[in-house]
Amino acid sequence: MQYEGLYKKILSIKEFLEAKFNDPDFLENLKKSEEVFLEVDEEGNYYVIVGNASSYLQASGRVSRLTIRGLLPGLSVILVDNLKALNSLKKRLRFYLGEEQEFKKVNLEELLELDKKIREERKQLTEGKIDFKNYLLIVESPHKAKTIANFFGKPSVRRIKNVWVYEIPIETNLLSICASLGHVFDLSRKTGTFGILQQNGHFYPVFNTIKIDRKEGEQFVDEEEIKNKNEIFDKGEIIEALRILSFCADQTFIASDPDAEGEKIAYDLYINIKPFQPNIKRLEFHEVTERALRKALENPQEINIARVKAQLARRVADRWVGFSLSQQLWKVFKRYHLSAGRVQTPVLGWIIERAILAKQYKHRISFSLNEYKLTLEVEEDGLAKKILEELPKKLEIEELERFEDEISPPPPYTTDTVLEDAFNFFKFSSSYTMQLLQELFELGLITYHRTDSTRISEVGRYQVAKPYIVQTLGEEYFYPREWTSPGAHEGIRPTRPWDISEIKLRTAHGLLTFKNPKDSFKLYDIIFRRFMASQTRKTKVLKGLFEFKLLSYSWQETLILDIIQPGYE
């Protein structure tokens, strides 16, 4: 039979559906559902009615038009004859648009007033009474630029020199989004002492544009470092393109990452664009979402010079210490590919010291007792051997007491804790984990991942955690926690109430793309679970204190005997 595999697949789906629709419990659950409307005709055929989100988006999109003077506002009114269909439409719109869409009940007076306002705005816009402004938004990566552009529809794309620009209308403005590709400048290697001049007691770091060998991927700063004839991409071309774009814009926003490196990038772009665009502001947001972007646009900032100075001092220290240590390595080992850094070198020394100390530490004996896994640490060699001999035969256990206790969930991830768990669970290296985190951040799936804070904002608590926990576990499980006092940074958390099944579904529909989907899924899943646990009630348990006795040794352990009230686990 032709297409036998497809036939078998369809047949298995048919058999699955027949079994479900012959299951009374399944039919009862469908009837109780708030978003699936089940209808049966006279012949006993079943019809499932759901909201058609794609048709609604196409139809409602026709009520507004993009003209040469801007986007004409529009109004969509839905006549609801089935509440379940409306709930289904809301859910499907959330799937396509990524955000909860607000539907308001019609008030006739408000509706007439809104209609009047829309007509007036259209009239003013077509007559040119409302300014149509062009804003330029500069981010670090093309991935993030594309993600932001897709918040507002399907952008048009054009190229200025070597810079791709995404253009999308927002209300009565045009937003052009492009990327700087990270740092554009770096310290010279040939000028002064490793790129720093010293004159009259002052130090002057000398920067130049970064050059990249397109074939080999090698990075240079000084022209004299280039030794082959391969095609070289000079990031100075990015500056030229940004100058052109800024000159044509009414205002430029620089939205590099919210850390010291991002501030230095913003500062470099600022001073190079300033002669061509006097109106430049810094935007800072810790999650790549439409909500965060709009909030940042409402609160533009100036460049944080203190943060720029801190990055400059650190970069100079990196260069002086790193280059000096590296040259020492070359002299000792005669291997010129070796390098050492300001941070890595003392950390390596610390690791060596701890490795030596670890050899002097205790013996660790691990064993299982029914469903419990226990670990015992012993210092003496002879005692450790005796315990190993006696454990299988002569262990006595005495229960000393029982008591109730509460176990609190762990806080959300910070950079160090997520790196630790990614290695422990999946054996991901730190650099690989950071690559995956950067991708998740740029896709708008997690908050900024370079953080030592566990703070969770009100948005995280009530717009991300609460909807998911209430829907999947029940409202009694939701226990919002801020964890630490308010500050600039948050812990690492998801930006939407999407679990891993939702992420996989969006990937299957082509709404999300990953370089390494399996690993990205693993990492996102532990971030999501840890965050949701941090916003769930404590677990009440029954514990027991036990004494373990051997002929040569005895010790006490506290074990969880039962769960009295489920919580975050």
C-alpha angles and dihedrals in degrees: 000000000000114000091011092161092054091047092053091048093052090045091053090050090049092051091047093052093045090053091049095048090050090053110095092202091054092050091048091052090051090053090051093048115112094213109032117076113198119197130183122201128211092272093054096255117148123228123189113204118203134168114269102225098175092054091046092052091049093047098042090046089064093065091073129049135199108230132177087264097048145283114324110224120238143187131229121199120187122202105211119205095157122041093198091057090051091050089050090050091052092051094047092047089053088054093052099038100034094226136079110263118218118229116192127200112248118258108188095216092047090046093054091046091050091048090052091049093050092050091050093049091049091051093049092046095050091046090051095244092126114064116237104213131195116219124190118211117193119196131171104249134039088226091061092043091055092045092053093046091053091058089079103038135281109335127214114239130215136166128233108189102306096340123098113214125201114204124195133161118241115190104302095345139076117230118203114193126193140155134241092205092236121288115014096187134044137176117283115247097204104045120088117322103349090323101322124106121207119207130162093344094310129110122221118191111210117216132190135177118279116250122202128200101228093206102042099026090228117150126223137176106186121057092228091062091067107096104165134062097238120130110279124207111209113201087214083085088066090055090051091051093047090051090054092047093045092049089056094046129085091220137003125217121195111206105175118155117301098249140080093279091050091049091053090050089050091049093050091050092044096055092045096048098038097088089057100039121029094185105073126149135179119236122199125188130161098208130040099235133123090244093055093044094052091048091051091049089054091052109038117177141201124252111281100234093185090059091047091052090050091053091047092052091048093047092051091048090049091053098045097043096036097048093044093050092044091055089052090053090051091053095048102040101024088225110127097191092067119105138180131200141208092251103025096056099058090040090055089050090051091051092051091050092050092047090055092047092047090064089060095050133096130298112251118217117189125187140160126239111187104302094343125095113204132189126200125191119207128177103202121075095214094049092048090055092049092051091051090052095047100041098080094047115021108036115132123189125201124186110224102180147339126222143162121249142170124234117206121215120248118262121256117281124279123195095269096045095048090049089051095049093043088058096042094047103033106011091240114163118237093249092049092048090051090052091052091046091050090053092048089049094049090049088056094244101117137024121257108304103207099085142119093196127101093193117133119204126225088255090056093047101044106022100039110022102033100053092049098043094044092049098045104031108013135262092275089068095057113101111165117214129183090191097197136025119280117284142145098278134055132205117263108281140149115270094218136030092260118134123200094273089057091049091050091048092051090048091051089052091051094247091118130033128192133187091222106016098181094053093041089052092051093050095044091049095058091045091051095045094046092050094047090048090052089059096047129093123268119270116245111215141175111236133191130205111217135185117216115204132196128167091254102031145017134191142165131244134184113219134185108242102178144351111246097181121010116233135154098342 
